[in-house]
Amino acid sequence: MSTHSLDLTLVGWIATPVRHYPGTDGGTPYTSFRLASTRRWFDREQGCGRTAGPSGSPSSASAAPP
């Protein structure tokens, strides 16, 4: 029998109460919540991080990561 795991980092604002479900009767335990975040990505052409504005289009740039 193998065990699989996943480590995931989320950055944002938790928008609902966090609910933990223990996975009774052999079920898989899990946690449920809603997450809000600002759309961001690394712009390879500009060499910097970008943040989407209210319309979803790029609105600002930040320095490239070290």
C-alpha positions in Angstrom: 0.0 0.0 0.0 1.4 3.4 -0.9 0.7 6.8 0.7 0.4 9.9 -1.4 0.7 13.4 0.0 0.5 16.9 -1.4 2.0 20.1 0.0 0.3 23.2 -1.3 1.0 26.8 -0.5 -1.9 29.3 -1.0 -1.7 33.0 -0.6 -4.8 35.1 -0.2 -7.7 35.8 2.1 -9.8 33.1 3.7 -13.4 34.1 2.9 -15.4 31.5 4.8 -15.0 29.7 8.1 -12.5 26.8 7.8 -14.3 23.4 8.3 -12.4 20.2 9.0 -13.9 16.9 8.1 -12.2 13.9 9.9 -13.0 11.3 7.3 -15.0 8.9 9.4 -15.6 5.2 8.5 -12.4 4.9 6.4 -13.0 8.1 4.4 -10.3 10.6 3.5 -10.1 13.6 5.9 -10.2 17.0 4.2 -10.6 20.7 5.0 -13.0 23.1 3.2 -12.9 26.9 2.8 -13.2 29.6 0.1 -10.1 31.6 -0.8 -9.9 35.1 -2.4 -6.8 36.4 -4.1 -5.5 38.9 -6.6 -4.5 37.6 -10.0 -0.7 37.7 -10.3 1.8 36.2 -12.7 5.4 36.6 -13.7 5.7 38.4 -17.1 8.7 36.9 -18.8 8.8 39.6 -21.5 9.0 42.4 -18.9 11.0 40.4 -16.4 8.8 41.3 -13.5 5.7 40.3 -11.5 2.3 41.6 -12.8 -0.9 42.2 -10.9 -4.3 42.3 -12.7 -6.4 45.5 -12.3 -10.2 45.6 -11.7 -10.8 44.8 -15.4 -8.5 41.8 -15.4 -5.9 43.5 -17.5 -2.3 44.1 -16.2 -2.2 47.3 -14.1 1.2 47.3 -12.3 4.6 45.7 -12.2 6.8 44.7 -9.3 10.5 44.0 -9.2 11.7 40.6 -10.5 12.4 38.1 -7.8 16.0 37.8 -6.6 
